[in-house]
């Protein structure tokens, strides 16, 4: 294989892989799968895609070795191929939010609307975990919490938050987290809790970012 032929083939393959994730629906699917394995039906419920559309997007991701699947009875379950891809995805998000002014503007407006501008980052969280005056609150669906969660977190899904308000002490600072920087569940939790008089902030990142940070530090 000549030099030009080799380079064309390599860049073509790389372009195909990058093209496979250059779709809003597929990016959201990746975010959902970064929380743990999900069935096609579970992805549909989380993203509002149709079964047909979700299956089509999943096939594109599978053909490019981004997701893998397994079948159990009549259900097909999907998961990310590796944590290496998850780390890459997180770097892309971080770069985009920092370098694309419009995305940063949208993010700040979302946080401002939900009173969650004063977010905690993962480095700050490490110094807070274990503090008896801090409550780490995971507001993702309970099935995602069971797949994996930040050490020391308590699971109270967002749709159950109002029924648990009496369980929270207003003497504690609450740190709410969810799927990641684009997930709105933590923003909603901060807004609800702050309006009820609780000391609360959101974690800037989510469980997947914490997971990768733990892997990289080991």
N, C-alpha and C positions, 0 to 999 in steps of 0.2 A: 504494500500500500504506500503510495507516494505521500509526501508531506501534506500537500494541499487536500488530497482525498481524505487523509486521516483527520485533519482539522475540521473539514466540512462535516464528516460523519460524527465527530465528537460534539461539535457545536449544535448540530441538528438534534442529536439525542438529548442534549441539555435543554435546548429550546422546547422540545416536546414535553419534558418533565415540568418545566416552569409554566408552560401553557396549560398544563393539566390543572394547576392550582389558580390560574388567573380567571376565576369565576367566583362571584360572591357566594353562591349557594355552596360551592365546594369548600370555600374557606370556612363557612359556618359549620359545615359537616366536620371539618377537621377540628374545629373548636369543640364540638360535641364529643368527638371520639377522644380528644385529649383528656376527657374526664373519665374515660373507661369504655369498655366494650358496650356496643349498643346494637340492637336488632334494627332491621330496616324500619319496622313499625315505630320503634323508639326514636329513631332519627326523624321520621315524619312528624311525630308528636312534638318534638322539640323545635323543628324548623318550619313547620307549616307547608312543607313540600308535599306533593302527591307521591304515592308509592312509586309510580312510573318514573317521575322525575328524580326522586331520591335514588332509585336503583340505577338509573342511567349515570348520574353523577358518581355514584360509588364505583361503577364499573370503570369509568375513566380513571379514577384514583387507583383502583386496583391494577389496571393495565400498566400504570406507571410506578408500581411498587411503592405506593404511599400508604395504602391500606391492605389488610388481609382479611379473609373471611373464613368462617366455619359454619357448618350446618348442624342444627340440633332439632330433630323431628321436622316440623314444617317451617321452622324459622331459620333465617340466615343472620348471623351476627358478624359485625365488622369491628375492627380495631386498627389503630395505627401500627405500621410495620415495626417501628422502632422509636426509642427515645431520641435517637440522633435526628430523625426528621422533626420531632417535636421541638427540639432545641433550635433547629434551623427556623422553624415557623415562628418561634418566639423572637428570634433575632430580627426577622423580617418585620414583625409587628412593631417592635421597639424602634427600629430604624425609621419605619414609615411615620409613626406618630411624632418622632422627634424632628424629622427632616421635611415632612410635607405639611406646610403651614395650615392648610385647610383641615386636615385631619386633627391636628393639635387644637385648632379652634373649635371643632365639633366636640372633641373630647372635653375641653374645658367648659363648654356651654352645658354639656350633659352633667358634669360634676357640679357646676354652679346651680343648675336648676334643682338638683337633689341634695344641696347642702353638703356635698362630699368633696369639696376642693382640697381640704386639709387631709389628704390621704396619707397612710402609713406605707412605707416601702418594706421590702423583705428584710433588709439589713436592720431597720428599726424594729421590726417585729421580733427578730431573734433576741433582742435585748428585753423585750416585753413578755415573751412567753415564759411562763412560770411565775409571773407576778400575780399574787393573789387578788390584786385590785384590777386585773384586766380579764375580760371575758372574750375569748376568741370564738366568733360565731360563724358557722358555715351555713349559708342560706340556700345552698343548692338542693335539688331533690335528694331525698334520703338514699336512693339507689346509687347516686354518684358519690355520696359520702362513704358508702360502704365499699365502693371500689378503691377509694383512697382519699385521705384527708390530711390536713396539716396537724402535726402532733399537738395535742392539747385542745383541739377544737371541739365545740359542742354543736351537734346537728339540730338545727331548727329551720326546716324549709320555709321559704318566703311565704308560701300560702298558709302556713301555720303560725306565723309570727305574732299576729294580733292575739291569739289565744294563749300565748306564753308571756305576755308583757308582765304579768304579776310575778313571774319567776325571776325577773331581772332586778338587781339592786341598782339604785341610782347613785350609789357610792362608787360603783365600778365603772371603768371605761370599757366600752364595747368596741371591738374591732370586727367588722363584718367583712366576709370575703365570699367570692363565688367562683365562676369559671375562669376569670381572667380580666384584663383591662377593658375588653369590649362587652363584658357581661353586665347587664343592668340590674340584676337581682340585688347586689350589694348596695348600689345607689338607692334603690327603692327602700331597702332596709334602713339605711342611714336617714333617709327623709322621714320615714315613719317614726323611728325611734327618737330622732332629734325633736320632732314636733310633740312627742309625748314627754319631753323633758329629760331624756337620757343623754349621757355623755357618750357620743359614738363617732367613730370614723371608719372609713372603709380601707381595706388593704388595696394598694394600687394594683397589685398583681392578683393572681389566683392560685388555686391548688397546683395546676400544671407547672407554673413558674417556680413554685416552692419545691416541687418534686425534682425538677432539673437542677435547681441550685443545690439540693442535697446530694444528688449524684455527682455533680462536678466537684463538690468539696470533699468527697470520699476518695 
